[in-house]
Amino acid sequence: MDNQIIEHTTLHLIVEIDDMMEVALLKHQSVVSHPLGMLLANWRSLINKVWVIEVRHIIHEGNKFTDHLANLAQESNNGFIILESPFESCSFTRNRCLW
């Protein structure tokens, strides 16, 4: 993406993470010696742009969609699944999955 577009675009993004340690790593802690340090540094670089980004914790069980996906992945033999279409029990309204 062109840097001029990034610099002149206002974006409000809310990132909800169900792991408090990840939230702390993104917000406060040093990531120099962390195994995912480069990835976290890239995230921080995006967060520090002119964009409005809020990183917050969400209870894993409170996010039914990701909770369901995590359970499906744990039940599979190889630890991942490929979805061909949205779940029948999931309806999308304004980019949100409602159960």
C-alpha positions in Angstrom: 0.0 0.0 0.0 1.2 3.5 -0.8 2.6 5.3 2.2 0.8 8.5 1.2 -2.5 6.6 1.4 -1.7 5.3 4.9 -0.6 8.7 6.1 -3.8 10.4 4.9 -6.3 7.8 5.8 -8.3 7.9 9.0 -9.2 4.5 10.2 -10.9 3.5 13.4 -10.1 -0.1 14.2 -11.0 -2.0 17.3 -8.9 -5.1 18.0 -10.4 -7.5 20.5 -8.0 -10.2 21.9 -9.0 -12.9 24.3 -5.5 -13.3 25.8 -4.5 -10.6 28.4 -0.8 -11.4 27.8 -1.1 -10.5 24.2 -2.9 -7.3 25.1 -0.1 -6.4 27.5 2.6 -7.2 24.9 0.9 -4.9 22.4 0.3 -2.1 24.8 3.2 -2.0 27.2 5.8 -4.7 27.5 9.2 -5.0 25.8 9.1 -7.4 22.8 12.8 -7.4 21.9 13.5 -10.9 23.2 10.0 -12.3 22.5 9.8 -15.1 19.9 7.1 -13.0 18.0 9.0 -9.8 18.6 9.1 -8.8 14.9 5.4 -9.4 14.4 4.6 -7.5 17.6 6.8 -4.6 16.5 5.0 -4.5 13.2 1.7 -4.3 15.0 2.9 -1.5 17.2 4.1 0.3 14.1 0.6 0.2 12.7 -0.9 1.2 16.1 1.4 4.3 16.2 0.2 5.6 12.8 -2.4 8.3 12.6 -5.1 5.7 12.8 -7.4 5.3 15.8 -6.8 1.9 17.1 -8.1 0.5 20.3 -6.7 -2.8 21.6 -8.8 -4.4 24.3 -9.4 -7.6 26.1 -12.5 -9.7 25.4 -13.5 -12.8 27.4 -12.9 -15.8 25.1 -16.2 -17.4 26.1 -18.0 -14.0 25.5 -17.0 -14.1 21.8 -19.2 -17.0 20.7 -17.9 -17.0 17.1 -14.2 -17.4 18.0 -15.0 -19.7 20.8 -16.9 -22.0 18.3 -14.0 -21.8 15.8 -11.4 -22.6 18.6 -13.5 -25.7 19.6 -13.7 -26.9 16.0 -10.0 -26.6 15.6 -9.3 -28.5 18.8 -11.7 -31.3 17.6 -9.9 -31.7 14.2 -7.0 -34.0 13.7 -4.6 -31.4 12.3 -5.5 -28.4 14.5 -7.1 -26.3 11.7 -10.3 -26.3 9.6 -11.3 -24.8 6.3 -14.7 -23.3 6.1 -16.4 -23.4 2.7 -19.2 -21.1 3.8 -20.5 -19.3 6.9 -22.0 -21.4 9.7 -25.8 -22.0 9.3 -26.3 -20.7 12.8 -24.4 -17.5 12.1 -26.0 -14.5 10.4 -24.0 -11.4 9.5 -25.3 -7.9 10.2 -22.9 -5.0 9.5 -19.9 -7.3 9.4 -20.7 -8.9 12.8 -21.6 -12.5 13.3 -24.7 -13.0 15.4 -25.5 -16.4 16.9 
